[in-house]
């Protein structure tokens, strides 16, 4: 699993580095500080990117892969809290339809949904025993080292061993303590951060999902503790018509990252999430948020929140070789990132092996013994790690009609 890339443009939130090369050695980045070298000096397979930009693999800090289905549910919006929405979900025809599909296939749908967009790691918020049953042989990496609660109310689902012991475990192992928090407007939800504080559960390991109802005092507490917030604007605006006070959070120094949530309430892709997040910030605050900050939210900030800064989030020696290559549509590479589409994703690599890409990279798939399916993504010919075509057939067989999923705009390429 050793190969080299030459003539690349490395893009991070901090800088753009042109005319560079790097190596993949046993799934790990190496030689990332080298200028491009001639092919004659290479002893492993070479990919010449001809200047195309390479981004770190994106880290999605919130999803529920078991909820990977479509369309969104929510006829009685805006909701008071998550439970009202969940009751509508469970009573909906689309939920009954989803129940006909094997849970392991829903996990596969969620995984393929993300790798088509350059996401290489995802946090699946669910009890470990559930995930372990169904998350088998996924084409994406799960962020599976975490402590958890479902949420911080009396009507929370009984996930984990309780706020105090779960947070204590997170501190002991230096893993994230992840919980939905401040997602709604009832009194218990509004008081969620205060409840966490009373339980000694506000720390740098604390990762709060949503944060719609965060107060100024909550934000100050989180900032002082070095805590983290996962911003999910599409899901929040769909369910509640409101989202987290992201400008205040950023200005206070809280580590903010991004999550898609599941497509039954959240975005169909990280592309939509980025567009909605940007538009919301412009509308709510009458100013732009620098595009590099959004990239940071999906790379270095996400790695910090998930306690994996020493292995992911940046293209640097020793990190997992997770990255994607982009066909830029603008001279400004950050703008190209903000407006990227499925067709623009030229290659996605996880742990040094390709999982999605253009036909021109078929030799790389073959050289690294990665079996692939030929597909059309919104009409564009692509290669994807094998299993997706069979998955699409299984889904349609399960529901007994030609189901279309907006978050997975894929058809097998029969030609």
Kinemage of the C-alpha trace (Angstrom):
@kinemage 1
@onewidth
@group {chain A} dominant
@subgroup {mainchain}
@vectorlist {calphas} color= white
{ca unk a 1} P 0.000 0.000 0.000
{ca unk a 2} L 2.876 2.346 -0.867
{ca unk a 3} L 2.528 5.012 -3.548
{ca unk a 4} L 3.409 8.618 -4.267
{ca unk a 5} L 1.697 11.781 -5.428
{ca unk a 6} L 3.536 14.487 -7.347
{ca unk a 7} L 2.607 17.937 -8.671
{ca unk a 8} L -0.058 18.501 -6.021
{ca unk a 9} L -1.377 21.664 -4.398
{ca unk a 10} L -1.889 20.995 -0.687
{ca unk a 11} L -4.754 22.954 0.851
{ca unk a 12} L -5.364 23.422 4.564
{ca unk a 13} L -7.297 26.077 6.447
{ca unk a 14} L -3.996 27.754 7.305
{ca unk a 15} L -2.225 27.782 3.945
{ca unk a 16} L -1.996 26.646 0.339
{ca unk a 17} L 1.219 24.959 -0.742
{ca unk a 18} L 1.795 24.557 -4.475
{ca unk a 19} L 4.068 22.219 -6.435
{ca unk a 20} L 4.397 19.613 -3.710
{ca unk a 21} L 4.677 15.864 -3.469
{ca unk a 22} L 3.912 13.400 -0.705
{ca unk a 23} L 4.000 9.693 -0.078
{ca unk a 24} L 1.608 7.096 1.268
{ca unk a 25} L 3.365 4.414 3.276
{ca unk a 26} L 1.229 1.644 4.782
{ca unk a 27} L -1.775 3.947 4.922
{ca unk a 28} L 0.129 6.819 6.543
{ca unk a 29} L 1.308 10.166 5.140
{ca unk a 30} L 5.058 10.559 4.655
{ca unk a 31} L 7.364 13.119 3.025
{ca unk a 32} L 4.658 15.794 3.107
{ca unk a 33} L 7.173 18.624 3.375
{ca unk a 34} L 8.873 17.815 0.073
{ca unk a 35} L 8.704 19.746 -3.164
{ca unk a 36} L 7.603 17.734 -6.185
{ca unk a 37} L 10.239 15.391 -7.539
{ca unk a 38} L 10.676 13.850 -10.950
{ca unk a 39} L 9.124 10.498 -11.734
{ca unk a 40} L 12.525 8.943 -12.325
{ca unk a 41} L 13.297 9.214 -8.625
{ca unk a 42} L 10.197 7.299 -7.580
{ca unk a 43} L 10.214 3.581 -6.724
{ca unk a 44} L 6.463 3.172 -6.062
{ca unk a 45} L 3.338 3.813 -8.167
{ca unk a 46} L 2.961 7.511 -8.951
{ca unk a 47} L -0.066 9.739 -9.396
{ca unk a 48} L 0.696 13.028 -11.141
{ca unk a 49} L -2.033 15.470 -10.099
{ca unk a 50} L -0.956 18.179 -12.541
{ca unk a 51} L -1.498 20.846 -9.912
{ca unk a 52} L -4.923 19.737 -8.683
{ca unk a 53} L -5.669 20.677 -5.056
{ca unk a 54} L -5.545 18.044 -2.327
{ca unk a 55} L -7.573 18.578 0.857
{ca unk a 56} L -7.441 16.647 4.139
{ca unk a 57} L -10.207 14.078 4.429
{ca unk a 58} L -13.259 15.747 5.948
{ca unk a 59} L -14.485 14.786 9.423
{ca unk a 60} L -18.262 14.836 9.953
{ca unk a 61} L -18.845 15.292 13.676
{ca unk a 62} L -22.513 14.282 13.808
{ca unk a 63} L -24.698 11.725 12.106
{ca unk a 64} L -26.968 8.792 12.929
{ca unk a 65} L -26.140 6.243 10.244
{ca unk a 66} L -29.123 4.103 11.199
{ca unk a 67} L -31.269 7.041 10.041
{ca unk a 68} L -29.817 7.124 6.518
{ca unk a 69} L -33.060 7.428 4.579
{ca unk a 70} L -35.142 9.981 2.687
{ca unk a 71} L -37.221 12.154 2.555
{ca unk a 72} L -37.063 14.395 5.591
{ca unk a 73} L -39.878 14.101 8.097
{ca unk a 74} L -41.435 17.048 9.910
{ca unk a 75} L -45.012 18.094 9.134
{ca unk a 76} L -45.555 20.014 12.397
{ca unk a 77} L -42.502 22.272 12.342
{ca unk a 78} L -41.198 24.148 14.213
{ca unk a 79} L -40.861 21.664 17.068
{ca unk a 80} L -40.469 22.349 20.774
{ca unk a 81} L -37.769 19.708 21.167
{ca unk a 82} L -36.319 16.584 19.553
{ca unk a 83} L -38.953 14.304 21.112
{ca unk a 84} L -41.844 15.959 19.278
{ca unk a 85} L -40.021 15.431 15.998
{ca unk a 86} L -39.135 11.843 16.895
{ca unk a 87} L -42.786 11.060 17.605
{ca unk a 88} L -43.704 12.353 14.148
{ca unk a 89} L -40.856 10.362 12.630
{ca unk a 90} L -41.978 7.097 14.199
{ca unk a 91} L -45.563 7.655 13.004
{ca unk a 92} L -44.598 8.530 9.427
{ca unk a 93} L -45.030 6.327 6.332
{ca unk a 94} L -41.399 6.906 5.372
{ca unk a 95} L -40.268 5.454 8.705
{ca unk a 96} L -42.400 2.364 8.094
{ca unk a 97} L -40.787 2.118 4.679
{ca unk a 98} L -37.320 2.447 6.204
{ca unk a 99} L -38.076 -0.375 8.624
{ca unk a 100} L -38.253 -2.807 5.704
{ca unk a 101} L -34.514 -2.328 5.107
{ca unk a 102} L -31.796 -4.211 6.962
{ca unk a 103} L -30.073 -2.007 9.540
{ca unk a 104} L -26.678 -2.994 8.156
{ca unk a 105} L -27.754 -1.674 4.756
{ca unk a 106} L -28.804 1.647 6.285
{ca unk a 107} L -25.295 1.909 7.686
{ca unk a 108} L -23.873 1.224 4.246
{ca unk a 109} L -26.115 3.907 2.729
{ca unk a 110} L -24.829 6.420 5.260
{ca unk a 111} L -21.216 5.501 4.598
{ca unk a 112} L -21.501 5.815 0.818
{ca unk a 113} L -23.460 9.068 1.230
{ca unk a 114} L -20.410 10.632 2.823
{ca unk a 115} L -17.466 9.262 0.851
{ca unk a 116} L -18.949 10.664 -2.376
{ca unk a 117} L -18.422 14.114 -0.823
{ca unk a 118} L -14.874 13.762 0.492
{ca unk a 119} L -15.830 12.803 4.040
{ca unk a 120} L -13.450 10.135 5.319
{ca unk a 121} L -14.481 9.924 9.009
{ca unk a 122} L -17.908 10.262 10.629
{ca unk a 123} L -19.160 10.279 14.206
{ca unk a 124} L -22.152 7.957 14.455
{ca unk a 125} L -24.005 9.035 17.598
{ca unk a 126} L -25.553 5.851 18.950
{ca unk a 127} L -24.787 3.360 21.740
{ca unk a 128} L -21.732 1.248 21.037
{ca unk a 129} L -23.593 -2.071 21.181
{ca unk a 130} L -25.960 -0.943 18.409
{ca unk a 131} L -23.181 0.312 16.167
{ca unk a 132} L -21.153 -2.856 16.686
{ca unk a 133} L -24.075 -4.978 15.466
{ca unk a 134} L -24.492 -3.240 12.127
{ca unk a 135} L -21.350 -1.282 11.237
{ca unk a 136} L -19.602 -4.062 9.345
{ca unk a 137} L -17.100 -3.539 6.519
{ca unk a 138} L -18.023 0.079 5.901
{ca unk a 139} L -16.158 2.053 3.223
{ca unk a 140} L -15.721 4.945 5.679
{ca unk a 141} L -14.042 5.284 9.071
{ca unk a 142} L -16.244 5.625 12.151
{ca unk a 143} L -15.154 7.735 15.106
{ca unk a 144} L -15.910 4.982 17.575
{ca unk a 145} L -13.862 6.016 20.613
{ca unk a 146} L -16.222 8.132 22.701
{ca unk a 147} L -18.311 8.348 25.847
{ca unk a 148} L -21.874 9.532 25.494
{ca unk a 149} L -25.316 10.539 26.582
{ca unk a 150} L -28.299 10.925 24.292
{ca unk a 151} L -29.255 14.331 25.662
{ca unk a 152} L -29.530 16.240 28.937
{ca unk a 153} L -33.206 15.979 29.879
{ca unk a 154} L -35.485 13.670 31.836
{ca unk a 155} L -36.903 12.353 28.545
{ca unk a 156} L -33.499 11.504 27.055
{ca unk a 157} L -33.033 8.043 25.609
{ca unk a 158} L -31.124 5.756 28.023
{ca unk a 159} L -27.819 5.822 26.143
{ca unk a 160} L -24.642 5.238 28.110
{ca unk a 161} L -24.196 4.750 31.837
{ca unk a 162} L -25.222 8.244 32.909
{ca unk a 163} L -23.731 11.695 32.476
{ca unk a 164} L -21.304 11.572 35.419
{ca unk a 165} L -19.716 8.161 34.746
{ca unk a 166} L -19.622 8.678 30.986
{ca unk a 167} L -17.907 12.048 31.336
{ca unk a 168} L -15.477 10.621 33.891
{ca unk a 169} L -14.600 7.892 31.384
{ca unk a 170} L -14.001 10.516 28.706
{ca unk a 171} L -11.614 12.446 30.938
{ca unk a 172} L -9.808 9.289 32.022
{ca unk a 173} L -9.247 8.075 28.447
{ca unk a 174} L -9.088 11.523 26.808
{ca unk a 175} L -11.895 10.680 24.418
{ca unk a 176} L -14.878 12.903 23.597
{ca unk a 177} L -17.984 12.949 25.770
{ca unk a 178} L -20.711 13.534 23.177
{ca unk a 179} L -24.333 14.484 23.779
{ca unk a 180} L -27.167 16.341 22.121
{ca unk a 181} L -27.576 19.580 24.046
{ca unk a 182} L -29.775 22.683 23.978
{ca unk a 183} L -31.749 21.278 21.034
{ca unk a 184} L -35.088 22.989 21.502
{ca unk a 185} L -36.969 25.436 23.679
{ca unk a 186} L -38.537 23.696 26.695
{ca unk a 187} L -37.132 24.546 30.131
{ca unk a 188} L -35.118 21.342 30.566
{ca unk a 189} L -33.503 21.828 27.180
{ca unk a 190} L -32.707 25.472 27.881
{ca unk a 191} L -31.087 24.438 31.175
{ca unk a 192} L -29.009 21.633 29.616
{ca unk a 193} L -25.601 23.275 30.051
{ca unk a 194} L -26.380 24.116 33.675
{ca unk a 195} L -27.352 20.477 34.216
{ca unk a 196} L -24.076 19.318 32.712
{ca unk a 197} L -22.173 21.735 34.930
{ca unk a 198} L -23.926 20.403 38.039
{ca unk a 199} L -22.801 16.931 36.997
{ca unk a 200} L -19.212 18.053 36.493
{ca unk a 201} L -19.477 17.314 32.783
{ca unk a 202} L -18.138 20.494 31.191
{ca unk a 203} L -14.539 20.045 30.048
{ca unk a 204} L -12.334 20.034 26.967
{ca unk a 205} L -13.614 16.499 26.302
{ca unk a 206} L -17.221 17.740 26.170
{ca unk a 207} L -18.803 17.830 22.700
{ca unk a 208} L -22.287 19.344 22.527
{ca unk a 209} L -24.388 18.696 19.443
{ca unk a 210} L -26.677 21.490 18.175
{ca unk a 211} L -26.617 24.185 20.904
{ca unk a 212} L -29.667 26.044 19.609
{ca unk a 213} L -30.695 27.394 23.028
{ca unk a 214} L -27.226 28.308 24.320
{ca unk a 215} L -27.204 31.487 26.411
{ca unk a 216} L -24.375 33.985 26.751
{ca unk a 217} L -23.483 32.505 30.133
{ca unk a 218} L -23.507 28.993 28.635
{ca unk a 219} L -21.121 30.138 25.920
{ca unk a 220} L -18.773 31.730 28.440
{ca unk a 221} L -18.731 28.512 30.467
{ca unk a 222} L -17.979 26.399 27.393
{ca unk a 223} L -15.240 28.753 26.241
{ca unk a 224} L -13.534 28.767 29.630
{ca unk a 225} L -13.592 24.962 29.754
{ca unk a 226} L -12.314 24.476 26.203
{ca unk a 227} L -15.482 22.590 25.229
{ca unk a 228} L -16.747 21.907 21.718
{ca unk a 229} L -19.988 22.487 19.810
{ca unk a 230} L -21.125 20.660 16.672
{ca unk a 231} L -23.095 22.997 14.436
{ca unk a 232} L -25.813 21.329 12.302
{ca unk a 233} L -27.560 24.265 10.616
{ca unk a 234} L -29.622 22.328 8.066
{ca unk a 235} L -31.172 20.039 10.668
{ca unk a 236} L -31.696 22.886 13.142
{ca unk a 237} L -33.340 25.227 10.652
{ca unk a 238} L -35.539 22.445 9.292
{ca unk a 239} L -36.783 21.218 12.677
{ca unk a 240} L -36.765 24.415 14.724
{ca unk a 241} L -36.376 27.401 12.411
{ca unk a 242} L -33.361 28.423 14.480
{ca unk a 243} L -29.767 27.327 14.927
{ca unk a 244} L -26.840 27.816 17.300
{ca unk a 245} L -25.472 31.338 17.997
{ca unk a 246} L -22.419 30.459 15.947
{ca unk a 247} L -20.939 33.963 15.713
{ca unk a 248} L -20.952 34.342 19.491
{ca unk a 249} L -19.465 30.878 19.888
{ca unk a 250} L -16.621 31.604 17.490
{ca unk a 251} L -15.912 35.021 18.961
{ca unk a 252} L -15.807 33.513 22.458
{ca unk a 253} L -13.235 30.969 21.305
{ca unk a 254} L -15.437 27.877 21.516
{ca unk a 255} L -14.269 25.120 19.178
{ca unk a 256} L -17.062 24.862 16.585
{ca unk a 257} L -17.177 22.053 14.032
{ca unk a 258} L -19.808 20.838 11.551
{ca unk a 259} L -22.157 17.867 11.346
{ca unk a 260} L -24.734 16.810 8.783
{ca unk a 261} L -27.091 14.917 11.116
{ca unk a 262} L -29.102 12.165 9.435
{ca unk a 263} L -30.851 12.971 6.139
{ca unk a 264} L -34.280 12.428 7.696
{ca unk a 265} L -33.861 15.825 9.365
{ca unk a 266} L -30.486 17.098 8.173
{ca unk a 267} L -28.654 17.797 4.953
{ca unk a 268} L -28.412 15.492 1.968
{ca unk a 269} L -24.664 16.154 1.782
{ca unk a 270} L -21.849 18.184 3.267
{ca unk a 271} L -22.170 20.295 0.113
{ca unk a 272} L -25.647 21.408 1.196
{ca unk a 273} L -24.460 21.860 4.788
{ca unk a 274} L -21.705 24.232 3.694
{ca unk a 275} L -24.024 26.255 1.478
{ca unk a 276} L -26.708 26.603 4.149
{ca unk a 277} L -24.155 27.401 6.861
{ca unk a 278} L -22.610 30.128 4.748
{ca unk a 279} L -25.949 31.625 3.699
{ca unk a 280} L -27.226 31.559 7.267
{ca unk a 281} L -24.143 33.372 8.552
{ca unk a 282} L -24.443 36.023 5.852
{ca unk a 283} L -28.154 36.569 6.519
{ca unk a 284} L -28.040 36.434 10.316
{ca unk a 285} L -24.943 38.582 10.810
{ca unk a 286} L -24.754 40.673 7.609
{ca unk a 287} L -21.194 39.555 7.009
{ca unk a 288} L -19.261 36.654 5.542
{ca unk a 289} L -17.417 33.988 7.477
{ca unk a 290} L -14.078 33.287 5.839
{ca unk a 291} L -14.356 30.059 3.788
{ca unk a 292} L -11.152 28.770 5.378
{ca unk a 293} L -13.001 28.652 8.712
{ca unk a 294} L -15.537 26.223 7.255
{ca unk a 295} L -12.687 24.011 6.068
{ca unk a 296} L -11.187 24.238 9.536
{ca unk a 297} L -14.520 23.124 11.049
{ca unk a 298} L -14.328 19.931 8.990
{ca unk a 299} L -10.635 19.203 9.561
{ca unk a 300} L -8.486 20.559 12.399
{ca unk a 301} L -11.356 21.768 14.589
{ca unk a 302} L -13.169 18.466 14.111
{ca unk a 303} L -10.030 16.504 14.959
{ca unk a 304} L -9.608 18.556 18.130
{ca unk a 305} L -13.203 17.921 19.213
{ca unk a 306} L -12.905 14.184 18.552
{ca unk a 307} L -9.506 13.992 20.338
{ca unk a 308} L -7.746 12.679 17.214
{ca unk a 309} L -5.442 15.590 16.414
{ca unk a 310} L -2.454 13.260 16.398
{ca unk a 311} L -3.826 11.108 13.572
{ca unk a 312} L -6.350 12.970 11.396
{ca unk a 313} L -7.429 16.379 10.192
{ca unk a 314} L -4.230 17.418 8.412
{ca unk a 315} L -1.922 16.228 5.657
{ca unk a 316} L 1.204 15.779 7.714
{ca unk a 317} L 3.732 13.024 8.301
{ca unk a 318} L 2.414 10.276 10.570
{ca unk a 319} L -1.282 11.029 10.084
{ca unk a 320} L -3.652 8.579 8.427
{ca unk a 321} L -3.547 9.075 4.648
{ca unk a 322} L -7.112 10.400 4.367
{ca unk a 323} L -7.591 13.010 1.643
{ca unk a 324} L -9.514 14.031 -1.452
{ca unk a 325} L -8.573 15.637 -4.747
{ca unk a 326} L -10.806 18.421 -6.081
{ca unk a 327} L -11.491 19.734 -9.577
{ca unk a 328} L -11.577 23.469 -8.749
{ca unk a 329} L -14.247 25.633 -10.348
{ca unk a 330} L -12.716 28.930 -9.219
{ca unk a 331} L -9.231 30.409 -8.979
{ca unk a 332} L -9.841 30.745 -5.227
{ca unk a 333} L -9.447 27.202 -3.892
{ca unk a 334} L -11.390 27.959 -0.707
{ca unk a 335} L -14.276 29.186 -2.840
{ca unk a 336} L -13.998 26.008 -4.900
{ca unk a 337} L -14.285 24.054 -1.648
{ca unk a 338} L -17.375 25.971 -0.552
{ca unk a 339} L -19.168 25.396 -3.859
{ca unk a 340} L -17.961 21.889 -4.690
{ca unk a 341} L -20.292 19.311 -6.216
{ca unk a 342} L -20.187 15.545 -6.707
{ca unk a 343} L -18.622 15.895 -10.155
{ca unk a 344} L -15.773 17.969 -8.685
{ca unk a 345} L -14.558 15.179 -6.389
{ca unk a 346} L -11.828 13.542 -8.458
{ca unk a 347} L -10.471 11.097 -5.874
{ca unk a 348} L -11.156 10.127 -2.247
{ca unk a 349} L -8.581 8.132 -0.278
{ca unk a 350} L -8.998 6.554 3.169
{ca unk a 351} L -6.058 4.993 4.986
{ca unk a 352} L -4.072 5.194 1.783
{ca unk a 353} L -6.575 3.345 -0.424
{ca unk a 354} L -8.953 4.890 -2.971
{ca unk a 355} L -12.662 4.552 -2.228
{ca unk a 356} L -14.149 6.925 -4.840
{ca unk a 357} L -12.833 8.630 -7.932
{ca unk a 358} L -12.794 9.376 -11.617
{ca unk a 359} L -12.276 6.637 -14.201
{ca unk a 360} L -8.763 7.940 -14.841
{ca unk a 361} L -7.718 6.498 -11.456
{ca unk a 362} L -8.725 2.909 -12.263
{ca unk a 363} L -5.045 1.904 -12.439
{ca unk a 364} L -4.592 3.116 -8.853
{ca unk a 365} L -7.571 1.054 -7.658
{ca unk a 366} L -6.111 -1.955 -9.456
{ca unk a 367} L -2.551 -1.418 -8.196
{ca unk a 368} L -3.792 -1.302 -4.610
{ca unk a 369} L -6.177 -4.266 -5.095
{ca unk a 370} L -9.285 -2.199 -4.376
{ca unk a 371} L -12.309 -3.724 -6.080
{ca unk a 372} L -14.717 -1.154 -7.450
{ca unk a 373} L -18.132 -0.582 -8.986
{ca unk a 374} L -18.719 1.604 -12.016
{ca unk a 375} L -21.446 4.128 -11.258
{ca unk a 376} L -22.955 7.370 -12.466
{ca unk a 377} L -23.214 10.095 -9.835
{ca unk a 378} L -25.637 12.747 -11.077
{ca unk a 379} L -24.812 11.431 -14.532
{ca unk a 380} L -21.020 11.609 -14.120
{ca unk a 381} L -19.038 8.398 -14.544
{ca unk a 382} L -17.205 7.443 -11.347
{ca unk a 383} L -15.574 4.493 -9.618
{ca unk a 384} L -16.529 3.610 -6.049
{ca unk a 385} L -15.356 0.900 -3.686
{ca unk a 386} L -17.340 -2.224 -4.510
{ca unk a 387} L -20.648 -2.865 -2.830
{ca unk a 388} L -22.712 0.167 -3.802
{ca unk a 389} L -24.410 -1.307 -6.871
{ca unk a 390} L -25.468 -4.402 -4.935
{ca unk a 391} L -26.635 -2.170 -2.078
{ca unk a 392} L -28.871 -0.138 -4.390
{ca unk a 393} L -30.449 -3.342 -5.709
{ca unk a 394} L -31.038 -4.620 -2.143
{ca unk a 395} L -32.691 -1.370 -1.061
{ca unk a 396} L -35.078 -1.409 -4.001
{ca unk a 397} L -35.845 -5.079 -3.473
{ca unk a 398} L -36.607 -4.411 0.204
{ca unk a 399} L -39.099 -1.590 -0.437
{ca unk a 400} L -40.378 -3.178 -3.680
{ca unk a 401} L -40.065 -0.086 -5.876
{ca unk a 402} L -37.404 1.998 -7.596
{ca unk a 403} L -36.479 4.078 -4.543
{ca unk a 404} L -34.552 7.299 -5.170
{ca unk a 405} L -32.466 8.825 -2.403
{ca unk a 406} L -31.506 12.479 -2.816
{ca unk a 407} L -28.491 11.974 -0.561
{ca unk a 408} L -27.177 9.195 -2.822
{ca unk a 409} L -27.732 10.326 -6.439
{ca unk a 410} L -26.185 7.180 -7.895
{ca unk a 411} L -27.119 4.652 -10.546
{ca unk a 412} L -25.087 1.630 -11.660
{ca unk a 413} L -23.193 2.334 -14.889
{ca unk a 414} L -24.234 -0.502 -17.139
{ca unk a 415} L -22.120 0.660 -20.109
